[in-house]
């Protein structure tokens, strides 16, 4: 059985900013006054994540086999980079 491993501990930091756009207060209010506090919107959040690259390796675990198997290095995975998130917002 193969297993891909990264058993190191890493510190991760983020810098980001966000903005929420929503409907004005009482826009969705009914003639009876219901839904007066309901507003809908979108949240946009962007920034940059700082993280050390992960080094990955495939290591084989026990078991007998007629085929020779060896563990091998899969390289590294870069985890720093920019991000952009969007979310739907409902406030009541």
N, CA, C and O atoms as a CHARMM CRD file, in Angstrom:
* protein
*
  368
    1    1 UNK  N      0.83600  -1.17300   0.00000 PROA 1      0.00000
    2    1 UNK  CA     0.00000   0.00000   0.00000 PROA 1      0.00000
    3    1 UNK  C      0.88400   1.24000   0.00000 PROA 1      0.00000
    4    1 UNK  O      1.87400   1.29000   0.73000 PROA 1      0.00000
    5    2 UNK  N      0.54400   2.23800  -0.80600 PROA 2      0.00000
    6    2 UNK  CA     1.31400   3.47000  -0.86500 PROA 2      0.00000
    7    2 UNK  C      0.66600   4.54100  -0.01500 PROA 2      0.00000
    8    2 UNK  O     -0.55400   4.59500   0.13900 PROA 2      0.00000
    9    3 UNK  N      1.51500   5.38800   0.52900 PROA 3      0.00000
   10    3 UNK  CA     1.04700   6.47200   1.38500 PROA 3      0.00000
   11    3 UNK  C      1.85300   7.71000   1.02600 PROA 3      0.00000
   12    3 UNK  O      3.08000   7.64200   0.94500 PROA 3      0.00000
   13    4 UNK  N      1.18700   8.84000   0.80700 PROA 4      0.00000
   14    4 UNK  CA     1.88700  10.08800   0.53000 PROA 4      0.00000
   15    4 UNK  C      1.97200  10.86300   1.83300 PROA 4      0.00000
   16    4 UNK  O      0.96000  11.10300   2.49100 PROA 4      0.00000
   17    5 UNK  N      3.19800  11.25700   2.20500 PROA 5      0.00000
   18    5 UNK  CA     3.41500  11.82500   3.52900 PROA 5      0.00000
   19    5 UNK  C      3.98300  13.23100   3.49200 PROA 5      0.00000
   20    5 UNK  O      4.77400  13.56500   2.60900 PROA 5      0.00000
   21    6 UNK  N      3.58500  14.04900   4.44100 PROA 6      0.00000
   22    6 UNK  CA     4.20200  15.32700   4.77500 PROA 6      0.00000
   23    6 UNK  C      3.99200  15.47900   6.27100 PROA 6      0.00000
   24    6 UNK  O      2.93300  15.93200   6.70500 PROA 6      0.00000
   25    7 UNK  N      4.97500  15.10900   7.05600 PROA 7      0.00000
   26    7 UNK  CA     4.80900  15.05000   8.51000 PROA 7      0.00000
   27    7 UNK  C      5.48700  16.20600   9.23900 PROA 7      0.00000
   28    7 UNK  O      5.72500  16.11600  10.44300 PROA 7      0.00000
   29    8 UNK  N      5.79600  17.26700   8.54600 PROA 8      0.00000
   30    8 UNK  CA     6.41900  18.42400   9.17600 PROA 8      0.00000
   31    8 UNK  C      5.35500  19.35500   9.74100 PROA 8      0.00000
   32    8 UNK  O      4.20100  19.33000   9.31500 PROA 8      0.00000
   33    9 UNK  N      5.75900  20.17500  10.70500 PROA 9      0.00000
   34    9 UNK  CA     4.88700  21.20700  11.24800 PROA 9      0.00000
   35    9 UNK  C      5.25800  22.51800  10.57800 PROA 9      0.00000
   36    9 UNK  O      6.43800  22.84800  10.46600 PROA 9      0.00000
   37   10 UNK  N      4.25700  23.26900  10.13300 PROA 10     0.00000
   38   10 UNK  CA     4.50800  24.50700   9.40800 PROA 10     0.00000
   39   10 UNK  C      3.73200  25.65400  10.02500 PROA 10     0.00000
   40   10 UNK  O      2.61900  25.47600  10.52000 PROA 10     0.00000
   41   11 UNK  N      4.32800  26.82100   9.98900 PROA 11     0.00000
   42   11 UNK  CA     3.62500  28.04400  10.35400 PROA 11     0.00000
   43   11 UNK  C      3.10200  28.68700   9.07400 PROA 11     0.00000
   44   11 UNK  O      3.78500  28.69500   8.04900 PROA 11     0.00000
   45   12 UNK  N      1.90000  29.21800   9.14100 PROA 12     0.00000
   46   12 UNK  CA     1.28200  29.85000   7.98200 PROA 12     0.00000
   47   12 UNK  C      0.81100  31.23600   8.39200 PROA 12     0.00000
   48   12 UNK  O      0.24000  31.40400   9.47000 PROA 12     0.00000
   49   13 UNK  N      1.04400  32.22900   7.54400 PROA 13     0.00000
   50   13 UNK  CA     0.57600  33.58500   7.79700 PROA 13     0.00000
   51   13 UNK  C     -0.23200  34.09000   6.61700 PROA 13     0.00000
   52   13 UNK  O      0.00500  33.68500   5.47900 PROA 13     0.00000
   53   14 UNK  N     -1.17900  34.96500   6.88100 PROA 14     0.00000
   54   14 UNK  CA    -2.00500  35.52600   5.82200 PROA 14     0.00000
   55   14 UNK  C     -2.16000  37.02700   5.99900 PROA 14     0.00000
   56   14 UNK  O     -2.27900  37.52400   7.11900 PROA 14     0.00000
   57   15 UNK  N     -2.15600  37.73400   4.89500 PROA 15     0.00000
   58   15 UNK  CA    -2.51400  39.14200   4.85700 PROA 15     0.00000
   59   15 UNK  C     -3.69600  39.26000   3.90500 PROA 15     0.00000
   60   15 UNK  O     -3.64500  38.76000   2.78100 PROA 15     0.00000
   61   16 UNK  N     -4.74400  39.91000   4.34700 PROA 16     0.00000
   62   16 UNK  CA    -5.91100  40.00500   3.48200 PROA 16     0.00000
   63   16 UNK  C     -6.81900  41.15800   3.85600 PROA 16     0.00000
   64   16 UNK  O     -6.65800  41.79900   4.89400 PROA 16     0.00000
   65   17 UNK  N     -7.76900  41.39800   2.98700 PROA 17     0.00000
   66   17 UNK  CA    -8.77500  42.43600   3.21400 PROA 17     0.00000
   67   17 UNK  C    -10.06500  41.98000   2.55000 PROA 17     0.00000
   68   17 UNK  O    -10.04800  41.19400   1.60400 PROA 17     0.00000
   69   18 UNK  N    -11.17000  42.48000   3.05500 PROA 18     0.00000
   70   18 UNK  CA   -12.46000  42.07400   2.51700 PROA 18     0.00000
   71   18 UNK  C    -13.41700  43.24100   2.39100 PROA 18     0.00000
   72   18 UNK  O    -13.19500  44.31400   2.95100 PROA 18     0.00000
   73   19 UNK  N    -14.48500  43.00900   1.64600 PROA 19     0.00000
   74   19 UNK  CA   -15.49800  44.01000   1.39800 PROA 19     0.00000
   75   19 UNK  C    -16.84400  43.30200   1.31300 PROA 19     0.00000
   76   19 UNK  O    -16.95700  42.26400   0.66200 PROA 19     0.00000
   77   20 UNK  N    -17.85700  43.84700   1.95900 PROA 20     0.00000
   78   20 UNK  CA   -19.20300  43.29400   1.87500 PROA 20     0.00000
   79   20 UNK  C    -20.11700  44.30100   1.18100 PROA 20     0.00000
   80   20 UNK  O    -20.19800  45.45900   1.59100 PROA 20     0.00000
   81   21 UNK  N    -20.79100  43.86400   0.14600 PROA 21     0.00000
   82   21 UNK  CA   -21.78600  44.66800  -0.55000 PROA 21     0.00000
   83   21 UNK  C    -23.14700  44.06000  -0.25500 PROA 21     0.00000
   84   21 UNK  O    -23.33800  42.86100  -0.46000 PROA 21     0.00000
   85   22 UNK  N    -24.09800  44.86000   0.22100 PROA 22     0.00000
   86   22 UNK  CA   -25.41200  44.31800   0.55700 PROA 22     0.00000
   87   22 UNK  C    -26.51500  45.28300   0.16600 PROA 22     0.00000
   88   22 UNK  O    -26.26700  46.46100  -0.09100 PROA 22     0.00000
   89   23 UNK  N    -27.72300  44.77400   0.12500 PROA 23     0.00000
   90   23 UNK  CA   -28.87800  45.59600  -0.21200 PROA 23     0.00000
   91   23 UNK  C    -29.14600  46.58800   0.92300 PROA 23     0.00000
   92   23 UNK  O    -28.81100  46.31300   2.07500 PROA 23     0.00000
   93   24 UNK  N    -29.74400  47.73100   0.60800 PROA 24     0.00000
   94   24 UNK  CA   -30.07200  48.71000   1.65100 PROA 24     0.00000
   95   24 UNK  C    -31.09100  48.14600   2.65100 PROA 24     0.00000
   96   24 UNK  O    -31.84000  47.21800   2.34400 PROA 24     0.00000
   97   25 UNK  N    -31.09500  48.73100   3.85000 PROA 25     0.00000
   98   25 UNK  CA   -32.04400  48.31400   4.88800 PROA 25     0.00000
   99   25 UNK  C    -33.47900  48.52400   4.39900 PROA 25     0.00000
  100   25 UNK  O    -33.77100  49.50300   3.71300 PROA 25     0.00000
  101   26 UNK  N    -34.35200  47.61500   4.75200 PROA 26     0.00000
  102   26 UNK  CA   -35.78100  47.64900   4.46100 PROA 26     0.00000
  103   26 UNK  C    -36.13500  47.54300   2.97700 PROA 26     0.00000
  104   26 UNK  O    -37.29000  47.77300   2.61700 PROA 26     0.00000
  105   27 UNK  N    -35.19200  47.20400   2.10900 PROA 27     0.00000
  106   27 UNK  CA   -35.47900  47.05900   0.68200 PROA 27     0.00000
  107   27 UNK  C    -36.43900  45.90100   0.42200 PROA 27     0.00000
  108   27 UNK  O    -37.28500  45.99100  -0.46700 PROA 27     0.00000
  109   28 UNK  N    -36.32000  44.82600   1.18000 PROA 28     0.00000
  110   28 UNK  CA   -37.14100  43.62600   0.96500 PROA 28     0.00000
  111   28 UNK  C    -38.35800  43.57300   1.89200 PROA 28     0.00000
  112   28 UNK  O    -39.00800  42.53100   1.98200 PROA 28     0.00000
  113   29 UNK  N    -38.67500  44.65200   2.56900 PROA 29     0.00000
  114   29 UNK  CA   -39.79600  44.69300   3.51300 PROA 29     0.00000
  115   29 UNK  C    -41.13100  44.56400   2.77000 PROA 29     0.00000
  116   29 UNK  O    -41.33400  45.17300   1.71900 PROA 29     0.00000
  117   30 UNK  N    -42.03100  43.76000   3.33900 PROA 30     0.00000
  118   30 UNK  CA   -43.37200  43.59800   2.76600 PROA 30     0.00000
  119   30 UNK  C    -44.27100  44.72900   3.26300 PROA 30     0.00000
  120   30 UNK  O    -43.88100  45.49300   4.14600 PROA 30     0.00000
  121   31 UNK  N    -45.47300  44.83500   2.69600 PROA 31     0.00000
  122   31 UNK  CA   -46.40100  45.89200   3.11200 PROA 31     0.00000
  123   31 UNK  C    -46.89400  45.70300   4.55300 PROA 31     0.00000
  124   31 UNK  O    -47.41000  46.64600   5.15300 PROA 31     0.00000
  125   32 UNK  N    -46.74200  44.51000   5.10700 PROA 32     0.00000
  126   32 UNK  CA   -47.11400  44.25300   6.49700 PROA 32     0.00000
  127   32 UNK  C    -45.93500  44.42200   7.46000 PROA 32     0.00000
  128   32 UNK  O    -46.08400  44.20000   8.66200 PROA 32     0.00000
  129   33 UNK  N    -44.78400  44.80700   6.95100 PROA 33     0.00000
  130   33 UNK  CA   -43.62200  45.03700   7.80200 PROA 33     0.00000
  131   33 UNK  C    -42.72900  43.82800   8.00900 PROA 33     0.00000
  132   33 UNK  O    -41.74100  43.90400   8.73900 PROA 33     0.00000
  133   34 UNK  N    -43.06600  42.71200   7.37400 PROA 34     0.00000
  134   34 UNK  CA   -42.21200  41.52100   7.49600 PROA 34     0.00000
  135   34 UNK  C    -40.95300  41.69700   6.65900 PROA 34     0.00000
  136   34 UNK  O    -40.92700  42.48700   5.71400 PROA 34     0.00000
  137   35 UNK  N    -39.94400  40.97700   7.00400 PROA 35     0.00000
  138   35 UNK  CA   -38.64800  40.98200   6.30800 PROA 35     0.00000
  139   35 UNK  C    -37.96600  42.34800   6.33600 PROA 35     0.00000
  140   35 UNK  O    -37.11000  42.62100   5.49400 PROA 35     0.00000
  141   36 UNK  N    -38.32600  43.20700   7.28200 PROA 36     0.00000
  142   36 UNK  CA   -37.72600  44.55400   7.33000 PROA 36     0.00000
  143   36 UNK  C    -36.22600  44.51000   7.63500 PROA 36     0.00000
  144   36 UNK  O    -35.48700  45.39600   7.20800 PROA 36     0.00000
  145   37 UNK  N    -35.77600  43.50200   8.35800 PROA 37     0.00000
  146   37 UNK  CA   -34.35500  43.43600   8.70100 PROA 37     0.00000
  147   37 UNK  C    -33.55300  42.57100   7.73600 PROA 37     0.00000
  148   37 UNK  O    -32.33800  42.45600   7.89700 PROA 37     0.00000
  149   38 UNK  N    -34.19100  41.95700   6.73500 PROA 38     0.00000
  150   38 UNK  CA   -33.49700  41.06400   5.80000 PROA 38     0.00000
  151   38 UNK  C    -32.72500  41.85900   4.76000 PROA 38     0.00000
  152   38 UNK  O    -33.26600  42.77700   4.14300 PROA 38     0.00000
  153   39 UNK  N    -31.47900  41.51100   4.57300 PROA 39     0.00000
  154   39 UNK  CA   -30.69200  42.06500   3.47100 PROA 39     0.00000
  155   39 UNK  C    -29.82200  40.95600   2.89100 PROA 39     0.00000
  156   39 UNK  O    -29.39400  40.04900   3.60500 PROA 39     0.00000
  157   40 UNK  N    -29.57000  41.03900   1.60700 PROA 40     0.00000
  158   40 UNK  CA   -28.76300  40.05500   0.88500 PROA 40     0.00000
  159   40 UNK  C    -27.51400  40.75200   0.36900 PROA 40     0.00000
  160   40 UNK  O    -27.52200  41.96000   0.13400 PROA 40     0.00000
  161   41 UNK  N    -26.45400  39.99800   0.19600 PROA 41     0.00000
  162   41 UNK  CA   -25.22800  40.61300  -0.29200 PROA 41     0.00000
  163   41 UNK  C    -24.18100  39.60900  -0.69100 PROA 41     0.00000
  164   41 UNK  O    -24.43100  38.40500  -0.75700 PROA 41     0.00000
  165   42 UNK  N    -23.00500  40.12800  -0.95500 PROA 42     0.00000
  166   42 UNK  CA   -21.86100  39.30700  -1.33500 PROA 42     0.00000
  167   42 UNK  C    -20.64000  39.81700  -0.56400 PROA 42     0.00000
  168   42 UNK  O    -20.45300  41.02300  -0.40700 PROA 42     0.00000
  169   43 UNK  N    -19.82100  38.89000  -0.09000 PROA 43     0.00000
  170   43 UNK  CA   -18.58600  39.21700   0.61300 PROA 43     0.00000
  171   43 UNK  C    -17.43100  38.83000  -0.29500 PROA 43     0.00000
  172   43 UNK  O    -17.37600  37.70200  -0.78300 PROA 43     0.00000
  173   44 UNK  N    -16.51600  39.74800  -0.52400 PROA 44     0.00000
  174   44 UNK  CA   -15.34000  39.50800  -1.35800 PROA 44     0.00000
  175   44 UNK  C    -14.11500  39.68200  -0.47300 PROA 44     0.00000
  176   44 UNK  O    -13.95400  40.71500   0.17700 PROA 44     0.00000
  177   45 UNK  N    -13.25900  38.68000  -0.44600 PROA 45     0.00000
  178   45 UNK  CA   -12.08900  38.66200   0.42800 PROA 45     0.00000
  179   45 UNK  C    -10.88700  38.22700  -0.40200 PROA 45     0.00000
  180   45 UNK  O    -10.95900  37.22900  -1.11900 PROA 45     0.00000
  181   46 UNK  N     -9.80000  38.95500  -0.31400 PROA 46     0.00000
  182   46 UNK  CA    -8.60200  38.59900  -1.06800 PROA 46     0.00000
  183   46 UNK  C     -7.35600  38.87100  -0.25300 PROA 46     0.00000
  184   46 UNK  O     -7.38200  39.65400   0.69600 PROA 46     0.00000
  185   47 UNK  N     -6.26900  38.22600  -0.62500 PROA 47     0.00000
  186   47 UNK  CA    -5.02700  38.43100   0.09800 PROA 47     0.00000
  187   47 UNK  C     -3.93100  37.50600  -0.38400 PROA 47     0.00000
  188   47 UNK  O     -3.96800  36.99900  -1.50500 PROA 47     0.00000
  189   48 UNK  N     -2.95600  37.29400   0.48000 PROA 48     0.00000
  190   48 UNK  CA    -1.80600  36.45200   0.16100 PROA 48     0.00000
  191   48 UNK  C     -1.48800  35.57600   1.36000 PROA 48     0.00000
  192   48 UNK  O     -1.49600  36.04800   2.49700 PROA 48     0.00000
  193   49 UNK  N     -1.21100  34.30800   1.11100 PROA 49     0.00000
  194   49 UNK  CA    -0.83400  33.35300   2.15400 PROA 49     0.00000
  195   49 UNK  C      0.66100  33.06700   2.05900 PROA 49     0.00000
  196   49 UNK  O      1.19000  32.80800   0.97800 PROA 49     0.00000
  197   50 UNK  N      1.33100  33.11900   3.20300 PROA 50     0.00000
  198   50 UNK  CA     2.75900  32.80300   3.28400 PROA 50     0.00000
  199   50 UNK  C      2.90700  31.46200   3.99500 PROA 50     0.00000
  200   50 UNK  O      2.52500  31.33300   5.15800 PROA 50     0.00000
  201   51 UNK  N      3.45200  30.47600   3.31400 PROA 51     0.00000
  202   51 UNK  CA     3.63100  29.15200   3.91900 PROA 51     0.00000
  203   51 UNK  C      4.84400  28.46500   3.29200 PROA 51     0.00000
  204   51 UNK  O      5.15300  28.66300   2.11700 PROA 51     0.00000
  205   52 UNK  N      5.51000  27.66800   4.09000 PROA 52     0.00000
  206   52 UNK  CA     6.65700  26.89000   3.61700 PROA 52     0.00000
  207   52 UNK  C      6.15900  25.78900   2.68000 PROA 52     0.00000
  208   52 UNK  O      5.08800  25.22100   2.89100 PROA 52     0.00000
  209   53 UNK  N      6.93800  25.49800   1.65700 PROA 53     0.00000
  210   53 UNK  CA     6.57800  24.43000   0.71900 PROA 53     0.00000
  211   53 UNK  C      6.57900  23.08000   1.43200 PROA 53     0.00000
  212   53 UNK  O      7.38800  22.84900   2.33000 PROA 53     0.00000
  213   54 UNK  N      5.68700  22.20600   1.03700 PROA 54     0.00000
  214   54 UNK  CA     5.61100  20.85500   1.59500 PROA 54     0.00000
  215   54 UNK  C      6.41400  19.89900   0.70600 PROA 54     0.00000
  216   54 UNK  O      6.29000  19.93000  -0.51800 PROA 54     0.00000
  217   55 UNK  N      7.22700  19.06500   1.32300 PROA 55     0.00000
  218   55 UNK  CA     7.98300  18.05200   0.59900 PROA 55     0.00000
  219   55 UNK  C      7.22400  16.73900   0.70800 PROA 55     0.00000
  220   55 UNK  O      6.96200  16.25500   1.80900 PROA 55     0.00000
  221   56 UNK  N      6.87300  16.16400  -0.43200 PROA 56     0.00000
  222   56 UNK  CA     6.06800  14.94300  -0.45800 PROA 56     0.00000
  223   56 UNK  C      6.89400  13.73900  -0.87500 PROA 56     0.00000
  224   56 UNK  O      7.77000  13.83900  -1.73400 PROA 56     0.00000
  225   57 UNK  N      6.60900  12.60400  -0.26200 PROA 57     0.00000
  226   57 UNK  CA     7.29300  11.35500  -0.60300 PROA 57     0.00000
  227   57 UNK  C      6.28200  10.21500  -0.52000 PROA 57     0.00000
  228   57 UNK  O      5.39200  10.22500   0.33000 PROA 57     0.00000
  229   58 UNK  N      6.42700   9.24700  -1.39600 PROA 58     0.00000
  230   58 UNK  CA     5.59800   8.03800  -1.35200 PROA 58     0.00000
  231   58 UNK  C      6.40700   6.96800  -0.64400 PROA 58     0.00000
  232   58 UNK  O      7.47400   6.57100  -1.11300 PROA 58     0.00000
  233   59 UNK  N      5.90000   6.50800   0.47800 PROA 59     0.00000
  234   59 UNK  CA     6.59100   5.47500   1.23800 PROA 59     0.00000
  235   59 UNK  C      5.72900   4.22000   1.24800 PROA 59     0.00000
  236   59 UNK  O      4.51300   4.27900   1.43000 PROA 59     0.00000
  237   60 UNK  N      6.37500   3.10700   1.05300 PROA 60     0.00000
  238   60 UNK  CA     5.66800   1.83100   1.00100 PROA 60     0.00000
  239   60 UNK  C      5.69100   1.17000   2.36300 PROA 60     0.00000
  240   60 UNK  O      6.69300   1.22400   3.07600 PROA 60     0.00000
  241   61 UNK  N      4.59900   0.55700   2.71200 PROA 61     0.00000
  242   61 UNK  CA     4.50400  -0.13000   3.99700 PROA 61     0.00000
  243   61 UNK  C      4.50500  -1.63400   3.77300 PROA 61     0.00000
  244   61 UNK  O      3.87200  -2.13400   2.84400 PROA 61     0.00000
  245   62 UNK  N      5.20700  -2.33300   4.61400 PROA 62     0.00000
  246   62 UNK  CA     5.27700  -3.80000   4.70100 PROA 62     0.00000
  247   62 UNK  C      4.58400  -4.60900   3.61200 PROA 62     0.00000
  248   62 UNK  O      4.27400  -4.09500   2.53700 PROA 62     0.00000
  249   63 UNK  N      4.35400  -5.84600   3.90200 PROA 63     0.00000
  250   63 UNK  CA     3.70500  -6.74600   2.95700 PROA 63     0.00000
  251   63 UNK  C      4.72800  -7.41300   2.05200 PROA 63     0.00000
  252   63 UNK  O      5.78200  -6.85100   1.75300 PROA 63     0.00000
  253   64 UNK  N      4.39900  -8.60200   1.63300 PROA 64     0.00000
  254   64 UNK  CA     5.31100  -9.31000   0.74100 PROA 64     0.00000
  255   64 UNK  C      4.76500  -9.23900  -0.67600 PROA 64     0.00000
  256   64 UNK  O      3.55600  -9.26300  -0.90400 PROA 64     0.00000
  257   65 UNK  N      5.68600  -9.15300  -1.61100 PROA 65     0.00000
  258   65 UNK  CA     5.29400  -9.05400  -3.01000 PROA 65     0.00000
  259   65 UNK  C      6.41300  -9.61000  -3.87300 PROA 65     0.00000
  260   65 UNK  O      7.58900  -9.52700  -3.52100 PROA 65     0.00000
  261   66 UNK  N      6.03100 -10.17600  -5.00600 PROA 66     0.00000
  262   66 UNK  CA     7.02500 -10.67500  -5.94800 PROA 66     0.00000
  263   66 UNK  C      7.63000  -9.52900  -6.76300 PROA 66     0.00000
  264   66 UNK  O      8.67200  -9.69400  -7.39700 PROA 66     0.00000
  265   67 UNK  N      6.97900  -8.38700  -6.74300 PROA 67     0.00000
  266   67 UNK  CA     7.45600  -7.22800  -7.49600 PROA 67     0.00000
  267   67 UNK  C      8.24200  -6.32200  -6.55700 PROA 67     0.00000
  268   67 UNK  O      7.78000  -5.98600  -5.46700 PROA 67     0.00000
  269   68 UNK  N      9.43300  -5.93400  -6.99300 PROA 68     0.00000
  270   68 UNK  CA    10.25400  -5.06100  -6.16200 PROA 68     0.00000
  271   68 UNK  C      9.62800  -3.67000  -6.11800 PROA 68     0.00000
  272   68 UNK  O      9.24800  -3.11500  -7.14900 PROA 68     0.00000
  273   69 UNK  N      9.52600  -3.11000  -4.90200 PROA 69     0.00000
  274   69 UNK  CA     8.94700  -1.78100  -4.73200 PROA 69     0.00000
  275   69 UNK  C      9.91400  -0.92400  -3.93100 PROA 69     0.00000
  276   69 UNK  O     10.61300  -1.42200  -3.04900 PROA 69     0.00000
  277   70 UNK  N      9.94800   0.35600  -4.24200 PROA 70     0.00000
  278   70 UNK  CA    10.80600   1.28500  -3.50200 PROA 70     0.00000
  279   70 UNK  C     10.04000   2.56000  -3.19700 PROA 70     0.00000
  280   70 UNK  O      9.08800   2.91600  -3.89300 PROA 70     0.00000
  281   71 UNK  N     10.46900   3.23600  -2.15000 PROA 71     0.00000
  282   71 UNK  CA     9.90700   4.54600  -1.82500 PROA 71     0.00000
  283   71 UNK  C     10.55100   5.58100  -2.74000 PROA 71     0.00000
  284   71 UNK  O     11.67600   5.38400  -3.20000 PROA 71     0.00000
  285   72 UNK  N      9.85600   6.67200  -3.00700 PROA 72     0.00000
  286   72 UNK  CA    10.42600   7.68800  -3.87400 PROA 72     0.00000
  287   72 UNK  C      9.89900   9.06500  -3.50500 PROA 72     0.00000
  288   72 UNK  O      8.84600   9.20700  -2.88300 PROA 72     0.00000
  289   73 UNK  N     10.66500  10.07700  -3.90800 PROA 73     0.00000
  290   73 UNK  CA    10.34300  11.47100  -3.62600 PROA 73     0.00000
  291   73 UNK  C      9.41800  11.99900  -4.72400 PROA 73     0.00000
  292   73 UNK  O      9.67700  11.78800  -5.90900 PROA 73     0.00000
  293   74 UNK  N      8.33600  12.68700  -4.33000 PROA 74     0.00000
  294   74 UNK  CA     7.39000  13.26000  -5.29300 PROA 74     0.00000
  295   74 UNK  C      7.63000  14.74400  -5.54100 PROA 74     0.00000
  296   74 UNK  O      6.92900  15.36300  -6.34200 PROA 74     0.00000
  297   75 UNK  N      8.62200  15.31800  -4.85500 PROA 75     0.00000
  298   75 UNK  CA     8.93000  16.73400  -5.03900 PROA 75     0.00000
  299   75 UNK  C      8.28500  17.58500  -3.96100 PROA 75     0.00000
  300   75 UNK  O      7.92100  17.09300  -2.89300 PROA 75     0.00000
  301   76 UNK  N      8.15000  18.86000  -4.25500 PROA 76     0.00000
  302   76 UNK  CA     7.58300  19.76400  -3.26100 PROA 76     0.00000
  303   76 UNK  C      6.33200  20.43700  -3.81200 PROA 76     0.00000
  304   76 UNK  O      6.15300  20.56800  -5.02300 PROA 76     0.00000
  305   77 UNK  N      5.47700  20.85700  -2.89500 PROA 77     0.00000
  306   77 UNK  CA     4.22200  21.52500  -3.22700 PROA 77     0.00000
  307   77 UNK  C      4.28500  22.93300  -2.66200 PROA 77     0.00000
  308   77 UNK  O      4.35300  23.11100  -1.44600 PROA 77     0.00000
  309   78 UNK  N      4.26400  23.92300  -3.52000 PROA 78     0.00000
  310   78 UNK  CA     4.31700  25.31700  -3.08400 PROA 78     0.00000
  311   78 UNK  C      2.96400  25.70600  -2.48700 PROA 78     0.00000
  312   78 UNK  O      1.92600  25.49200  -3.11300 PROA 78     0.00000
  313   79 UNK  N      2.97100  26.27400  -1.28500 PROA 79     0.00000
  314   79 UNK  CA     1.71200  26.60700  -0.61900 PROA 79     0.00000
  315   79 UNK  C      1.53400  28.10400  -0.39200 PROA 79     0.00000
  316   79 UNK  O      0.52600  28.51700   0.18200 PROA 79     0.00000
  317   80 UNK  N      2.47800  28.92000  -0.82300 PROA 80     0.00000
  318   80 UNK  CA     2.31400  30.37200  -0.74900 PROA 80     0.00000
  319   80 UNK  C      1.63400  30.84400  -2.02000 PROA 80     0.00000
  320   80 UNK  O      1.83700  30.28100  -3.09600 PROA 80     0.00000
  321   81 UNK  N      0.82500  31.88300  -1.88300 PROA 81     0.00000
  322   81 UNK  CA     0.17400  32.42200  -3.07400 PROA 81     0.00000
  323   81 UNK  C     -1.02800  33.26600  -2.72500 PROA 81     0.00000
  324   81 UNK  O     -1.47900  33.30000  -1.58000 PROA 81     0.00000
  325   82 UNK  N     -1.53300  33.93800  -3.72600 PROA 82     0.00000
  326   82 UNK  CA    -2.69000  34.80000  -3.55600 PROA 82     0.00000
  327   82 UNK  C     -3.99200  34.00400  -3.53200 PROA 82     0.00000
  328   82 UNK  O     -4.05800  32.87800  -4.02400 PROA 82     0.00000
  329   83 UNK  N     -5.01600  34.60800  -2.95600 PROA 83     0.00000
  330   83 UNK  CA    -6.33500  33.97400  -2.92700 PROA 83     0.00000
  331   83 UNK  C     -7.42300  35.01600  -3.08300 PROA 83     0.00000
  332   83 UNK  O     -7.22400  36.18700  -2.75900 PROA 83     0.00000
  333   84 UNK  N     -8.55500  34.59800  -3.57300 PROA 84     0.00000
  334   84 UNK  CA    -9.74400  35.42200  -3.70100 PROA 84     0.00000
  335   84 UNK  C    -10.93900  34.55200  -3.35200 PROA 84     0.00000
  336   84 UNK  O    -11.15700  33.51200  -3.97400 PROA 84     0.00000
  337   85 UNK  N    -11.71300  34.97200  -2.36100 PROA 85     0.00000
  338   85 UNK  CA   -12.89600  34.21600  -1.94600 PROA 85     0.00000
  339   85 UNK  C    -14.11900  35.09800  -2.12000 PROA 85     0.00000
  340   85 UNK  O    -14.05400  36.30800  -1.90500 PROA 85     0.00000
  341   86 UNK  N    -15.21800  34.50400  -2.50200 PROA 86     0.00000
  342   86 UNK  CA   -16.49500  35.19900  -2.53800 PROA 86     0.00000
  343   86 UNK  C    -17.52800  34.36100  -1.80600 PROA 86     0.00000
  344   86 UNK  O    -17.52100  33.13300  -1.89400 PROA 86     0.00000
  345   87 UNK  N    -18.40800  35.02500  -1.09000 PROA 87     0.00000
  346   87 UNK  CA   -19.43900  34.32000  -0.32800 PROA 87     0.00000
  347   87 UNK  C    -20.76000  35.07900  -0.43400 PROA 87     0.00000
  348   87 UNK  O    -20.77900  36.30800  -0.49700 PROA 87     0.00000
  349   88 UNK  N    -21.84600  34.34200  -0.45200 PROA 88     0.00000
  350   88 UNK  CA   -23.17600  34.94700  -0.40000 PROA 88     0.00000
  351   88 UNK  C    -23.51400  35.24200   1.06100 PROA 88     0.00000
  352   88 UNK  O    -23.19300  34.45300   1.95000 PROA 88     0.00000
  353   89 UNK  N    -24.15700  36.37200   1.30100 PROA 89     0.00000
  354   89 UNK  CA   -24.47400  36.81400   2.65700 PROA 89     0.00000
  355   89 UNK  C    -25.97800  37.05000   2.78000 PROA 89     0.00000
  356   89 UNK  O    -26.59500  37.66800   1.91200 PROA 89     0.00000
  357   90 UNK  N    -26.55600  36.55000   3.86900 PROA 90     0.00000
  358   90 UNK  CA   -27.95400  36.82400   4.20000 PROA 90     0.00000
  359   90 UNK  C    -27.96500  37.29500   5.65000 PROA 90     0.00000
  360   90 UNK  O    -27.52400  36.58300   6.55100 PROA 90     0.00000
  361   91 UNK  N    -28.46800  38.48800   5.85600 PROA 91     0.00000
  362   91 UNK  CA   -28.48300  39.07900   7.18500 PROA 91     0.00000
  363   91 UNK  C    -29.93500  39.35600   7.59800 PROA 91     0.00000
  364   91 UNK  O    -30.71100  39.93600   6.83800 PROA 91     0.00000
  365   92 UNK  N    -30.28000  38.93200   8.80400 PROA 92     0.00000
  366   92 UNK  CA   -31.64500  39.20900   9.29200 PROA 92     0.00000
  367   92 UNK  C    -31.63800  39.46000  10.77200 PROA 92     0.00000
  368   92 UNK  O    -32.69100  39.70900  11.36000 PROA 92     0.00000
